[in-house]
Amino acid sequence: MTIVTAATLLFGSLIALVAAIYCFKPDLIIRQANQTNRRAPVLLLFALPIRPRGGQLTIRQVRSTGLGLFLLSAWFLLVAIASLIRF
């Protein structure tokens, strides 16, 4: 059980790190996504649900994705902490 708890804690922490980039550095994501060449941007390769509107990403789309990732990471961290308390 401790291996699963550690994996859940690690996964929640990684998602929180990605969410911090999406929330606090949206210009980095937007600059990469709105490049003139149309190959896949480096930070968007993990298939996050951002769909460009009219061919351009907006700051609002990136920040809302970051907030969703923060909620997802909070759930994973809450599950990991609850399983640690139970033991």
PDB file with SEQRES, HELIX, SHEET and CRYST1 records, atoms N, CA, C and O in Angstrom:
SEQRES   1 A   87  MET THR ILE VAL THR ALA ALA THR LEU LEU PHE GLY SER          
SEQRES   2 A   87  LEU ILE ALA LEU VAL ALA ALA ILE TYR CYS PHE LYS PRO          
SEQRES   3 A   87  ASP LEU ILE ILE ARG GLN ALA ASN GLN THR ASN ARG ARG          
SEQRES   4 A   87  ALA PRO VAL LEU LEU LEU PHE ALA LEU PRO ILE ARG PRO          
SEQRES   5 A   87  ARG GLY GLY GLN LEU THR ILE ARG GLN VAL ARG SER THR          
SEQRES   6 A   87  GLY LEU GLY LEU PHE LEU LEU SER ALA TRP PHE LEU LEU          
SEQRES   7 A   87  VAL ALA ILE ALA SER LEU ILE ARG PHE                          
HELIX    1 AA1 THR A    2  PHE A   24  1                                  23    
HELIX    2 AA2 PRO A   26  ALA A   33  1                                   8    
HELIX    3 AA3 ILE A   59  ARG A   86  1                                  28    
CRYST1    1.000    1.000    1.000  90.00  90.00  90.00 P 1           1          
ATOM      1  N   MET A   1       0.807  -1.192   0.000  1.00  0.00           N  
ATOM      2  CA  MET A   1       0.000   0.000   0.000  1.00  0.00           C  
ATOM      3  C   MET A   1       0.854   1.261   0.000  1.00  0.00           C  
ATOM      4  O   MET A   1       0.458   2.278  -0.569  1.00  0.00           O  
ATOM      5  N   THR A   2       2.012   1.203   0.628  1.00  0.00           N  
ATOM      6  CA  THR A   2       2.845   2.402   0.682  1.00  0.00           C  
ATOM      7  C   THR A   2       3.411   2.750  -0.689  1.00  0.00           C  
ATOM      8  O   THR A   2       3.672   3.921  -0.962  1.00  0.00           O  
ATOM      9  N   ILE A   3       3.604   1.769  -1.550  1.00  0.00           N  
ATOM     10  CA  ILE A   3       4.089   2.046  -2.902  1.00  0.00           C  
ATOM     11  C   ILE A   3       3.022   2.795  -3.694  1.00  0.00           C  
ATOM     12  O   ILE A   3       3.333   3.735  -4.425  1.00  0.00           O  
ATOM     13  N   VAL A   4       1.780   2.384  -3.550  1.00  0.00           N  
ATOM     14  CA  VAL A   4       0.685   3.068  -4.234  1.00  0.00           C  
ATOM     15  C   VAL A   4       0.519   4.488  -3.695  1.00  0.00           C  
ATOM     16  O   VAL A   4       0.268   5.421  -4.457  1.00  0.00           O  
ATOM     17  N   THR A   5       0.660   4.645  -2.392  1.00  0.00           N  
ATOM     18  CA  THR A   5       0.564   5.974  -1.786  1.00  0.00           C  
ATOM     19  C   THR A   5       1.685   6.881  -2.280  1.00  0.00           C  
ATOM     20  O   THR A   5       1.453   8.046  -2.607  1.00  0.00           O  
ATOM     21  N   ALA A   6       2.894   6.344  -2.333  1.00  0.00           N  
ATOM     22  CA  ALA A   6       4.026   7.134  -2.821  1.00  0.00           C  
ATOM     23  C   ALA A   6       3.849   7.497  -4.298  1.00  0.00           C  
ATOM     24  O   ALA A   6       4.168   8.613  -4.708  1.00  0.00           O  
ATOM     25  N   ALA A   7       3.348   6.564  -5.085  1.00  0.00           N  
ATOM     26  CA  ALA A   7       3.114   6.842  -6.502  1.00  0.00           C  
ATOM     27  C   ALA A   7       2.023   7.899  -6.688  1.00  0.00           C  
ATOM     28  O   ALA A   7       2.139   8.773  -7.547  1.00  0.00           O  
ATOM     29  N   THR A   8       0.976   7.816  -5.889  1.00  0.00           N  
ATOM     30  CA  THR A   8      -0.095   8.816  -5.960  1.00  0.00           C  
ATOM     31  C   THR A   8       0.408  10.179  -5.533  1.00  0.00           C  
ATOM     32  O   THR A   8       0.057  11.187  -6.146  1.00  0.00           O  
ATOM     33  N   LEU A   9       1.220  10.228  -4.495  1.00  0.00           N  
ATOM     34  CA  LEU A   9       1.800  11.485  -4.039  1.00  0.00           C  
ATOM     35  C   LEU A   9       2.728  12.081  -5.097  1.00  0.00           C  
ATOM     36  O   LEU A   9       2.706  13.290  -5.328  1.00  0.00           O  
ATOM     37  N   LEU A  10       3.527  11.256  -5.728  1.00  0.00           N  
ATOM     38  CA  LEU A  10       4.428  11.720  -6.782  1.00  0.00           C  
ATOM     39  C   LEU A  10       3.648  12.217  -7.992  1.00  0.00           C  
ATOM     40  O   LEU A  10       3.972  13.264  -8.552  1.00  0.00           O  
ATOM     41  N   PHE A  11       2.626  11.476  -8.398  1.00  0.00           N  
ATOM     42  CA  PHE A  11       1.820  11.868  -9.548  1.00  0.00           C  
ATOM     43  C   PHE A  11       1.088  13.182  -9.284  1.00  0.00           C  
ATOM     44  O   PHE A  11       1.023  14.039 -10.165  1.00  0.00           O  
ATOM     45  N   GLY A  12       0.541  13.347  -8.089  1.00  0.00           N  
ATOM     46  CA  GLY A  12      -0.122  14.603  -7.724  1.00  0.00           C  
ATOM     47  C   GLY A  12       0.844  15.773  -7.720  1.00  0.00           C  
ATOM     48  O   GLY A  12       0.485  16.879  -8.123  1.00  0.00           O  
ATOM     49  N   SER A  13       2.068  15.538  -7.266  1.00  0.00           N  
ATOM     50  CA  SER A  13       3.069  16.602  -7.255  1.00  0.00           C  
ATOM     51  C   SER A  13       3.485  16.994  -8.668  1.00  0.00           C  
ATOM     52  O   SER A  13       3.675  18.176  -8.952  1.00  0.00           O  
ATOM     53  N   LEU A  14       3.626  16.016  -9.552  1.00  0.00           N  
ATOM     54  CA  LEU A  14       3.981  16.322 -10.943  1.00  0.00           C  
ATOM     55  C   LEU A  14       2.871  17.093 -11.647  1.00  0.00           C  
ATOM     56  O   LEU A  14       3.144  18.022 -12.406  1.00  0.00           O  
ATOM     57  N   ILE A  15       1.635  16.714 -11.400  1.00  0.00           N  
ATOM     58  CA  ILE A  15       0.516  17.440 -12.001  1.00  0.00           C  
ATOM     59  C   ILE A  15       0.467  18.867 -11.460  1.00  0.00           C  
ATOM     60  O   ILE A  15       0.169  19.798 -12.208  1.00  0.00           O  
ATOM     61  N   ALA A  16       0.755  19.054 -10.171  1.00  0.00           N  
ATOM     62  CA  ALA A  16       0.776  20.400  -9.596  1.00  0.00           C  
ATOM     63  C   ALA A  16       1.886  21.245 -10.208  1.00  0.00           C  
ATOM     64  O   ALA A  16       1.712  22.450 -10.395  1.00  0.00           O  
ATOM     65  N   LEU A  17       3.016  20.637 -10.520  1.00  0.00           N  
ATOM     66  CA  LEU A  17       4.109  21.365 -11.167  1.00  0.00           C  
ATOM     67  C   LEU A  17       3.707  21.834 -12.564  1.00  0.00           C  
ATOM     68  O   LEU A  17       3.964  22.979 -12.937  1.00  0.00           O  
ATOM     69  N   VAL A  18       3.078  20.952 -13.330  1.00  0.00           N  
ATOM     70  CA  VAL A  18       2.613  21.319 -14.674  1.00  0.00           C  
ATOM     71  C   VAL A  18       1.526  22.391 -14.579  1.00  0.00           C  
ATOM     72  O   VAL A  18       1.490  23.316 -15.391  1.00  0.00           O  
ATOM     73  N   ALA A  19       0.650  22.267 -13.595  1.00  0.00           N  
ATOM     74  CA  ALA A  19      -0.411  23.262 -13.409  1.00  0.00           C  
ATOM     75  C   ALA A  19       0.169  24.620 -13.061  1.00  0.00           C  
ATOM     76  O   ALA A  19      -0.352  25.645 -13.499  1.00  0.00           O  
ATOM     77  N   ALA A  20       1.234  24.642 -12.285  1.00  0.00           N  
ATOM     78  CA  ALA A  20       1.869  25.915 -11.948  1.00  0.00           C  
ATOM     79  C   ALA A  20       2.430  26.587 -13.193  1.00  0.00           C  
ATOM     80  O   ALA A  20       2.354  27.809 -13.322  1.00  0.00           O  
ATOM     81  N   ILE A  21       2.982  25.816 -14.095  1.00  0.00           N  
ATOM     82  CA  ILE A  21       3.479  26.386 -15.353  1.00  0.00           C  
ATOM     83  C   ILE A  21       2.325  26.937 -16.168  1.00  0.00           C  
ATOM     84  O   ILE A  21       2.425  28.030 -16.727  1.00  0.00           O  
ATOM     85  N   TYR A  22       1.244  26.201 -16.242  1.00  0.00           N  
ATOM     86  CA  TYR A  22       0.093  26.648 -17.035  1.00  0.00           C  
ATOM     87  C   TYR A  22      -0.591  27.863 -16.425  1.00  0.00           C  
ATOM     88  O   TYR A  22      -1.114  28.700 -17.162  1.00  0.00           O  
ATOM     89  N   CYS A  23      -0.603  27.985 -15.099  1.00  0.00           N  
ATOM     90  CA  CYS A  23      -1.277  29.119 -14.462  1.00  0.00           C  
ATOM     91  C   CYS A  23      -0.400  30.365 -14.403  1.00  0.00           C  
ATOM     92  O   CYS A  23      -0.877  31.472 -14.649  1.00  0.00           O  
ATOM     93  N   PHE A  24       0.860  30.192 -14.082  1.00  0.00           N  
ATOM     94  CA  PHE A  24       1.706  31.344 -13.810  1.00  0.00           C  
ATOM     95  C   PHE A  24       2.625  31.730 -14.962  1.00  0.00           C  
ATOM     96  O   PHE A  24       3.244  32.792 -14.909  1.00  0.00           O  
ATOM     97  N   LYS A  25       2.734  30.909 -15.995  1.00  0.00           N  
ATOM     98  CA  LYS A  25       3.531  31.236 -17.172  1.00  0.00           C  
ATOM     99  C   LYS A  25       2.731  30.972 -18.453  1.00  0.00           C  
ATOM    100  O   LYS A  25       3.203  30.244 -19.326  1.00  0.00           O  
ATOM    101  N   PRO A  26       1.532  31.550 -18.581  1.00  0.00           N  
ATOM    102  CA  PRO A  26       0.737  31.248 -19.781  1.00  0.00           C  
ATOM    103  C   PRO A  26       1.350  31.813 -21.052  1.00  0.00           C  
ATOM    104  O   PRO A  26       1.099  31.298 -22.142  1.00  0.00           O  
ATOM    105  N   ASP A  27       2.161  32.878 -20.926  1.00  0.00           N  
ATOM    106  CA  ASP A  27       2.782  33.436 -22.123  1.00  0.00           C  
ATOM    107  C   ASP A  27       3.766  32.460 -22.749  1.00  0.00           C  
ATOM    108  O   ASP A  27       3.955  32.468 -23.965  1.00  0.00           O  
ATOM    109  N   LEU A  28       4.397  31.617 -21.932  1.00  0.00           N  
ATOM    110  CA  LEU A  28       5.296  30.590 -22.444  1.00  0.00           C  
ATOM    111  C   LEU A  28       4.544  29.584 -23.306  1.00  0.00           C  
ATOM    112  O   LEU A  28       5.012  29.208 -24.381  1.00  0.00           O  
ATOM    113  N   ILE A  29       3.391  29.154 -22.838  1.00  0.00           N  
ATOM    114  CA  ILE A  29       2.576  28.190 -23.586  1.00  0.00           C  
ATOM    115  C   ILE A  29       2.022  28.841 -24.847  1.00  0.00           C  
ATOM    116  O   ILE A  29       2.050  28.241 -25.921  1.00  0.00           O  
ATOM    117  N   ILE A  30       1.523  30.061 -24.721  1.00  0.00           N  
ATOM    118  CA  ILE A  30       0.899  30.733 -25.862  1.00  0.00           C  
ATOM    119  C   ILE A  30       1.934  31.023 -26.941  1.00  0.00           C  
ATOM    120  O   ILE A  30       1.651  30.872 -28.130  1.00  0.00           O  
ATOM    121  N   ARG A  31       3.119  31.434 -26.540  1.00  0.00           N  
ATOM    122  CA  ARG A  31       4.165  31.716 -27.521  1.00  0.00           C  
ATOM    123  C   ARG A  31       4.531  30.458 -28.305  1.00  0.00           C  
ATOM    124  O   ARG A  31       4.733  30.525 -29.518  1.00  0.00           O  
ATOM    125  N   GLN A  32       4.619  29.312 -27.628  1.00  0.00           N  
ATOM    126  CA  GLN A  32       4.950  28.071 -28.322  1.00  0.00           C  
ATOM    127  C   GLN A  32       3.804  27.585 -29.197  1.00  0.00           C  
ATOM    128  O   GLN A  32       4.036  27.061 -30.286  1.00  0.00           O  
ATOM    129  N   ALA A  33       2.577  27.753 -28.735  1.00  0.00           N  
ATOM    130  CA  ALA A  33       1.431  27.243 -29.479  1.00  0.00           C  
ATOM    131  C   ALA A  33       1.098  28.099 -30.689  1.00  0.00           C  
ATOM    132  O   ALA A  33       0.601  27.585 -31.691  1.00  0.00           O  
ATOM    133  N   ASN A  34       1.363  29.389 -30.610  1.00  0.00           N  
ATOM    134  CA  ASN A  34       1.012  30.290 -31.700  1.00  0.00           C  
ATOM    135  C   ASN A  34       2.189  30.581 -32.628  1.00  0.00           C  
ATOM    136  O   ASN A  34       2.230  31.629 -33.273  1.00  0.00           O  
ATOM    137  N   GLN A  35       3.137  29.663 -32.693  1.00  0.00           N  
ATOM    138  CA  GLN A  35       4.259  29.812 -33.605  1.00  0.00           C  
ATOM    139  C   GLN A  35       3.755  29.775 -35.042  1.00  0.00           C  
ATOM    140  O   GLN A  35       2.646  29.318 -35.318  1.00  0.00           O  
ATOM    141  N   THR A  36       4.589  30.264 -35.944  1.00  0.00           N  
ATOM    142  CA  THR A  36       4.175  30.262 -37.345  1.00  0.00           C  
ATOM    143  C   THR A  36       4.210  28.865 -37.939  1.00  0.00           C  
ATOM    144  O   THR A  36       3.352  28.530 -38.755  1.00  0.00           O  
ATOM    145  N   ASN A  37       5.172  28.044 -37.557  1.00  0.00           N  
ATOM    146  CA  ASN A  37       5.154  26.672 -38.080  1.00  0.00           C  
ATOM    147  C   ASN A  37       4.156  25.843 -37.288  1.00  0.00           C  
ATOM    148  O   ASN A  37       3.937  26.109 -36.106  1.00  0.00           O  
ATOM    149  N   ARG A  38       3.567  24.876 -37.897  1.00  0.00           N  
ATOM    150  CA  ARG A  38       2.441  24.149 -37.297  1.00  0.00           C  
ATOM    151  C   ARG A  38       2.813  22.796 -36.711  1.00  0.00           C  
ATOM    152  O   ARG A  38       1.944  21.934 -36.584  1.00  0.00           O  
ATOM    153  N   ARG A  39       4.050  22.585 -36.357  1.00  0.00           N  
ATOM    154  CA  ARG A  39       4.372  21.320 -35.693  1.00  0.00           C  
ATOM    155  C   ARG A  39       3.931  21.411 -34.234  1.00  0.00           C  
ATOM    156  O   ARG A  39       3.654  22.500 -33.732  1.00  0.00           O  
ATOM    157  N   ALA A  40       3.868  20.282 -33.564  1.00  0.00           N  
ATOM    158  CA  ALA A  40       3.342  20.254 -32.194  1.00  0.00           C  
ATOM    159  C   ALA A  40       4.284  20.989 -31.238  1.00  0.00           C  
ATOM    160  O   ALA A  40       5.484  20.712 -31.227  1.00  0.00           O  
ATOM    161  N   PRO A  41       3.767  21.907 -30.447  1.00  0.00           N  
ATOM    162  CA  PRO A  41       4.595  22.611 -29.465  1.00  0.00           C  
ATOM    163  C   PRO A  41       5.125  21.655 -28.399  1.00  0.00           C  
ATOM    164  O   PRO A  41       4.504  20.634 -28.104  1.00  0.00           O  
ATOM    165  N   VAL A  42       6.262  21.992 -27.834  1.00  0.00           N  
ATOM    166  CA  VAL A  42       6.939  21.100 -26.897  1.00  0.00           C  
ATOM    167  C   VAL A  42       6.118  20.865 -25.637  1.00  0.00           C  
ATOM    168  O   VAL A  42       5.938  19.717 -25.233  1.00  0.00           O  
ATOM    169  N   LEU A  43       5.618  21.917 -25.010  1.00  0.00           N  
ATOM    170  CA  LEU A  43       4.906  21.753 -23.743  1.00  0.00           C  
ATOM    171  C   LEU A  43       3.483  21.248 -23.907  1.00  0.00           C  
ATOM    172  O   LEU A  43       2.864  20.839 -22.925  1.00  0.00           O  
ATOM    173  N   LEU A  44       2.953  21.265 -25.113  1.00  0.00           N  
ATOM    174  CA  LEU A  44       1.585  20.798 -25.315  1.00  0.00           C  
ATOM    175  C   LEU A  44       1.534  19.359 -25.815  1.00  0.00           C  
ATOM    176  O   LEU A  44       0.478  18.885 -26.232  1.00  0.00           O  
ATOM    177  N   LEU A  45       2.663  18.664 -25.776  1.00  0.00           N  
ATOM    178  CA  LEU A  45       2.699  17.302 -26.301  1.00  0.00           C  
ATOM    179  C   LEU A  45       1.982  16.298 -25.411  1.00  0.00           C  
ATOM    180  O   LEU A  45       1.693  15.188 -25.859  1.00  0.00           O  
ATOM    181  N   PHE A  46       1.683  16.658 -24.147  1.00  0.00           N  
ATOM    182  CA  PHE A  46       1.018  15.685 -23.317  1.00  0.00           C  
ATOM    183  C   PHE A  46      -0.483  15.710 -23.463  1.00  0.00           C  
ATOM    184  O   PHE A  46      -1.200  15.289 -22.555  1.00  0.00           O  
ATOM    185  N   ALA A  47      -0.970  16.188 -24.575  1.00  0.00           N  
ATOM    186  CA  ALA A  47      -2.375  16.083 -24.995  1.00  0.00           C  
ATOM    187  C   ALA A  47      -3.344  16.662 -23.977  1.00  0.00           C  
ATOM    188  O   ALA A  47      -4.327  16.018 -23.612  1.00  0.00           O  
ATOM    189  N   LEU A  48      -3.069  17.864 -23.525  1.00  0.00           N  
ATOM    190  CA  LEU A  48      -4.011  18.533 -22.647  1.00  0.00           C  
ATOM    191  C   LEU A  48      -5.143  19.108 -23.480  1.00  0.00           C  
ATOM    192  O   LEU A  48      -4.944  19.449 -24.646  1.00  0.00           O  
ATOM    193  N   PRO A  49      -6.301  19.218 -22.908  1.00  0.00           N  
ATOM    194  CA  PRO A  49      -7.484  19.589 -23.702  1.00  0.00           C  
ATOM    195  C   PRO A  49      -7.581  21.080 -24.022  1.00  0.00           C  
ATOM    196  O   PRO A  49      -8.546  21.740 -23.637  1.00  0.00           O  
ATOM    197  N   ILE A  50      -6.591  21.598 -24.717  1.00  0.00           N  
ATOM    198  CA  ILE A  50      -6.646  22.988 -25.155  1.00  0.00           C  
ATOM    199  C   ILE A  50      -6.885  22.983 -26.656  1.00  0.00           C  
ATOM    200  O   ILE A  50      -6.066  22.468 -27.417  1.00  0.00           O  
ATOM    201  N   ARG A  51      -7.976  23.540 -27.072  1.00  0.00           N  
ATOM    202  CA  ARG A  51      -8.307  23.648 -28.488  1.00  0.00           C  
ATOM    203  C   ARG A  51      -8.194  25.109 -28.905  1.00  0.00           C  
ATOM    204  O   ARG A  51      -8.883  25.962 -28.346  1.00  0.00           O  
ATOM    205  N   PRO A  52      -7.346  25.409 -29.867  1.00  0.00           N  
ATOM    206  CA  PRO A  52      -7.225  26.805 -30.308  1.00  0.00           C  
ATOM    207  C   PRO A  52      -8.518  27.320 -30.926  1.00  0.00           C  
ATOM    208  O   PRO A  52      -9.163  26.628 -31.714  1.00  0.00           O  
ATOM    209  N   ARG A  53      -8.884  28.533 -30.563  1.00  0.00           N  
ATOM    210  CA  ARG A  53     -10.067  29.181 -31.148  1.00  0.00           C  
ATOM    211  C   ARG A  53      -9.597  30.079 -32.273  1.00  0.00           C  
ATOM    212  O   ARG A  53      -8.864  31.041 -32.042  1.00  0.00           O  
ATOM    213  N   GLY A  54     -10.009  29.775 -33.466  1.00  0.00           N  
ATOM    214  CA  GLY A  54      -9.595  30.578 -34.606  1.00  0.00           C  
ATOM    215  C   GLY A  54      -8.111  30.454 -34.895  1.00  0.00           C  
ATOM    216  O   GLY A  54      -7.513  31.373 -35.455  1.00  0.00           O  
ATOM    217  N   GLY A  55      -7.515  29.349 -34.529  1.00  0.00           N  
ATOM    218  CA  GLY A  55      -6.099  29.131 -34.771  1.00  0.00           C  
ATOM    219  C   GLY A  55      -5.176  29.743 -33.733  1.00  0.00           C  
ATOM    220  O   GLY A  55      -3.959  29.623 -33.867  1.00  0.00           O  
ATOM    221  N   GLN A  56      -5.704  30.398 -32.696  1.00  0.00           N  
ATOM    222  CA  GLN A  56      -4.887  31.043 -31.675  1.00  0.00           C  
ATOM    223  C   GLN A  56      -5.344  30.601 -30.287  1.00  0.00           C  
ATOM    224  O   GLN A  56      -6.537  30.432 -30.035  1.00  0.00           O  
ATOM    225  N   LEU A  57      -4.380  30.420 -29.401  1.00  0.00           N  
ATOM    226  CA  LEU A  57      -4.703  30.151 -27.999  1.00  0.00           C  
ATOM    227  C   LEU A  57      -4.846  31.464 -27.257  1.00  0.00           C  
ATOM    228  O   LEU A  57      -4.209  32.458 -27.607  1.00  0.00           O  
ATOM    229  N   THR A  58      -5.672  31.466 -26.245  1.00  0.00           N  
ATOM    230  CA  THR A  58      -5.828  32.659 -25.413  1.00  0.00           C  
ATOM    231  C   THR A  58      -5.303  32.374 -24.011  1.00  0.00           C  
ATOM    232  O   THR A  58      -5.175  31.220 -23.603  1.00  0.00           O  
ATOM    233  N   ILE A  59      -5.004  33.436 -23.288  1.00  0.00           N  
ATOM    234  CA  ILE A  59      -4.520  33.285 -21.907  1.00  0.00           C  
ATOM    235  C   ILE A  59      -5.590  32.648 -21.044  1.00  0.00           C  
ATOM    236  O   ILE A  59      -5.283  31.864 -20.146  1.00  0.00           O  
ATOM    237  N   ARG A  60      -6.830  32.978 -21.308  1.00  0.00           N  
ATOM    238  CA  ARG A  60      -7.932  32.418 -20.521  1.00  0.00           C  
ATOM    239  C   ARG A  60      -8.006  30.893 -20.670  1.00  0.00           C  
ATOM    240  O   ARG A  60      -8.240  30.184 -19.691  1.00  0.00           O  
ATOM    241  N   GLN A  61      -7.806  30.391 -21.893  1.00  0.00           N  
ATOM    242  CA  GLN A  61      -7.832  28.947 -22.110  1.00  0.00           C  
ATOM    243  C   GLN A  61      -6.700  28.256 -21.356  1.00  0.00           C  
ATOM    244  O   GLN A  61      -6.905  27.207 -20.746  1.00  0.00           O  
ATOM    245  N   VAL A  62      -5.515  28.842 -21.397  1.00  0.00           N  
ATOM    246  CA  VAL A  62      -4.365  28.230 -20.741  1.00  0.00           C  
ATOM    247  C   VAL A  62      -4.532  28.252 -19.228  1.00  0.00           C  
ATOM    248  O   VAL A  62      -4.243  27.260 -18.559  1.00  0.00           O  
ATOM    249  N   ARG A  63      -4.994  29.374 -18.682  1.00  0.00           N  
ATOM    250  CA  ARG A  63      -5.172  29.455 -17.228  1.00  0.00           C  
ATOM    251  C   ARG A  63      -6.291  28.548 -16.735  1.00  0.00           C  
ATOM    252  O   ARG A  63      -6.182  27.966 -15.655  1.00  0.00           O  
ATOM    253  N   SER A  64      -7.360  28.421 -17.506  1.00  0.00           N  
ATOM    254  CA  SER A  64      -8.432  27.525 -17.074  1.00  0.00           C  
ATOM    255  C   SER A  64      -7.975  26.068 -17.109  1.00  0.00           C  
ATOM    256  O   SER A  64      -8.395  25.270 -16.271  1.00  0.00           O  
ATOM    257  N   THR A  65      -7.132  25.720 -18.056  1.00  0.00           N  
ATOM    258  CA  THR A  65      -6.560  24.374 -18.071  1.00  0.00           C  
ATOM    259  C   THR A  65      -5.652  24.179 -16.859  1.00  0.00           C  
ATOM    260  O   THR A  65      -5.651  23.113 -16.244  1.00  0.00           O  
ATOM    261  N   GLY A  66      -4.883  25.204 -16.519  1.00  0.00           N  
ATOM    262  CA  GLY A  66      -4.027  25.130 -15.331  1.00  0.00           C  
ATOM    263  C   GLY A  66      -4.824  24.973 -14.056  1.00  0.00           C  
ATOM    264  O   GLY A  66      -4.436  24.210 -13.171  1.00  0.00           O  
ATOM    265  N   LEU A  67      -5.938  25.687 -13.947  1.00  0.00           N  
ATOM    266  CA  LEU A  67      -6.789  25.540 -12.759  1.00  0.00           C  
ATOM    267  C   LEU A  67      -7.403  24.148 -12.676  1.00  0.00           C  
ATOM    268  O   LEU A  67      -7.516  23.577 -11.591  1.00  0.00           O  
ATOM    269  N   GLY A  68      -7.794  23.609 -13.812  1.00  0.00           N  
ATOM    270  CA  GLY A  68      -8.302  22.237 -13.831  1.00  0.00           C  
ATOM    271  C   GLY A  68      -7.241  21.241 -13.404  1.00  0.00           C  
ATOM    272  O   GLY A  68      -7.536  20.275 -12.701  1.00  0.00           O  
ATOM    273  N   LEU A  69      -6.004  21.471 -13.828  1.00  0.00           N  
ATOM    274  CA  LEU A  69      -4.915  20.594 -13.402  1.00  0.00           C  
ATOM    275  C   LEU A  69      -4.634  20.739 -11.912  1.00  0.00           C  
ATOM    276  O   LEU A  69      -4.296  19.757 -11.252  1.00  0.00           O  
ATOM    277  N   PHE A  70      -4.768  21.955 -11.370  1.00  0.00           N  
ATOM    278  CA  PHE A  70      -4.611  22.133  -9.924  1.00  0.00           C  
ATOM    279  C   PHE A  70      -5.676  21.346  -9.161  1.00  0.00           C  
ATOM    280  O   PHE A  70      -5.376  20.727  -8.141  1.00  0.00           O  
ATOM    281  N   LEU A  71      -6.897  21.368  -9.643  1.00  0.00           N  
ATOM    282  CA  LEU A  71      -7.951  20.586  -8.984  1.00  0.00           C  
ATOM    283  C   LEU A  71      -7.668  19.092  -9.060  1.00  0.00           C  
ATOM    284  O   LEU A  71      -7.883  18.367  -8.088  1.00  0.00           O  
ATOM    285  N   LEU A  72      -7.190  18.631 -10.202  1.00  0.00           N  
ATOM    286  CA  LEU A  72      -6.847  17.221 -10.354  1.00  0.00           C  
ATOM    287  C   LEU A  72      -5.705  16.838  -9.420  1.00  0.00           C  
ATOM    288  O   LEU A  72      -5.749  15.785  -8.785  1.00  0.00           O  
ATOM    289  N   SER A  73      -4.683  17.687  -9.332  1.00  0.00           N  
ATOM    290  CA  SER A  73      -3.561  17.378  -8.445  1.00  0.00           C  
ATOM    291  C   SER A  73      -3.997  17.412  -6.980  1.00  0.00           C  
ATOM    292  O   SER A  73      -3.517  16.622  -6.167  1.00  0.00           O  
ATOM    293  N   ALA A  74      -4.909  18.329  -6.646  1.00  0.00           N  
ATOM    294  CA  ALA A  74      -5.399  18.386  -5.272  1.00  0.00           C  
ATOM    295  C   ALA A  74      -6.119  17.093  -4.902  1.00  0.00           C  
ATOM    296  O   ALA A  74      -5.992  16.609  -3.777  1.00  0.00           O  
ATOM    297  N   TRP A  75      -6.870  16.535  -5.844  1.00  0.00           N  
ATOM    298  CA  TRP A  75      -7.564  15.277  -5.563  1.00  0.00           C  
ATOM    299  C   TRP A  75      -6.560  14.154  -5.327  1.00  0.00           C  
ATOM    300  O   TRP A  75      -6.717  13.378  -4.384  1.00  0.00           O  
ATOM    301  N   PHE A  76      -5.527  14.054  -6.170  1.00  0.00           N  
ATOM    302  CA  PHE A  76      -4.518  13.007  -5.987  1.00  0.00           C  
ATOM    303  C   PHE A  76      -3.770  13.192  -4.666  1.00  0.00           C  
ATOM    304  O   PHE A  76      -3.512  12.218  -3.959  1.00  0.00           O  
ATOM    305  N   LEU A  77      -3.425  14.422  -4.334  1.00  0.00           N  
ATOM    306  CA  LEU A  77      -2.722  14.658  -3.080  1.00  0.00           C  
ATOM    307  C   LEU A  77      -3.605  14.381  -1.873  1.00  0.00           C  
ATOM    308  O   LEU A  77      -3.130  13.875  -0.857  1.00  0.00           O  
ATOM    309  N   LEU A  78      -4.878  14.709  -1.978  1.00  0.00           N  
ATOM    310  CA  LEU A  78      -5.815  14.424  -0.885  1.00  0.00           C  
ATOM    311  C   LEU A  78      -5.959  12.921  -0.667  1.00  0.00           C  
ATOM    312  O   LEU A  78      -5.984  12.462   0.475  1.00  0.00           O  
ATOM    313  N   VAL A  79      -6.052  12.161  -1.737  1.00  0.00           N  
ATOM    314  CA  VAL A  79      -6.145  10.700  -1.623  1.00  0.00           C  
ATOM    315  C   VAL A  79      -4.885  10.126  -1.003  1.00  0.00           C  
ATOM    316  O   VAL A  79      -4.954   9.231  -0.161  1.00  0.00           O  
ATOM    317  N   ALA A  80      -3.715  10.647  -1.421  1.00  0.00           N  
ATOM    318  CA  ALA A  80      -2.450  10.143  -0.865  1.00  0.00           C  
ATOM    319  C   ALA A  80      -2.332  10.465   0.622  1.00  0.00           C  
ATOM    320  O   ALA A  80      -1.919   9.616   1.412  1.00  0.00           O  
ATOM    321  N   ILE A  81      -2.693  11.681   0.999  1.00  0.00           N  
ATOM    322  CA  ILE A  81      -2.591  12.065   2.416  1.00  0.00           C  
ATOM    323  C   ILE A  81      -3.602  11.292   3.257  1.00  0.00           C  
ATOM    324  O   ILE A  81      -3.299  10.889   4.380  1.00  0.00           O  
ATOM    325  N   ALA A  82      -4.808  11.083   2.717  1.00  0.00           N  
ATOM    326  CA  ALA A  82      -5.811  10.312   3.460  1.00  0.00           C  
ATOM    327  C   ALA A  82      -5.362   8.867   3.646  1.00  0.00           C  
ATOM    328  O   ALA A  82      -5.624   8.271   4.690  1.00  0.00           O  
ATOM    329  N   SER A  83      -4.694   8.301   2.655  1.00  0.00           N  
ATOM    330  CA  SER A  83      -4.231   6.927   2.815  1.00  0.00           C  
ATOM    331  C   SER A  83      -3.049   6.856   3.787  1.00  0.00           C  
ATOM    332  O   SER A  83      -2.846   5.828   4.433  1.00  0.00           O  
ATOM    333  N   LEU A  84      -2.271   7.932   3.897  1.00  0.00           N  
ATOM    334  CA  LEU A  84      -1.194   7.947   4.882  1.00  0.00           C  
ATOM    335  C   LEU A  84      -1.749   8.052   6.304  1.00  0.00           C  
ATOM    336  O   LEU A  84      -1.226   7.430   7.228  1.00  0.00           O  
ATOM    337  N   ILE A  85      -2.799   8.834   6.470  1.00  0.00           N  
ATOM    338  CA  ILE A  85      -3.392   9.006   7.792  1.00  0.00           C  
ATOM    339  C   ILE A  85      -4.058   7.719   8.266  1.00  0.00           C  
ATOM    340  O   ILE A  85      -4.064   7.410   9.458  1.00  0.00           O  
ATOM    341  N   ARG A  86      -4.615   6.980   7.324  1.00  0.00           N  
ATOM    342  CA  ARG A  86      -5.336   5.758   7.685  1.00  0.00           C  
ATOM    343  C   ARG A  86      -4.392   4.697   8.229  1.00  0.00           C  
ATOM    344  O   ARG A  86      -4.823   3.850   9.011  1.00  0.00           O  
ATOM    345  N   PHE A  87      -3.119   4.711   7.844  1.00  0.00           N  
ATOM    346  CA  PHE A  87      -2.189   3.679   8.304  1.00  0.00           C  
ATOM    347  C   PHE A  87      -1.574   4.059   9.564  1.00  0.00           C  
ATOM    348  O   PHE A  87      -0.760   3.310  10.105  1.00  0.00           O  
TER     349      PHE A  87                                                      
END                                                                             
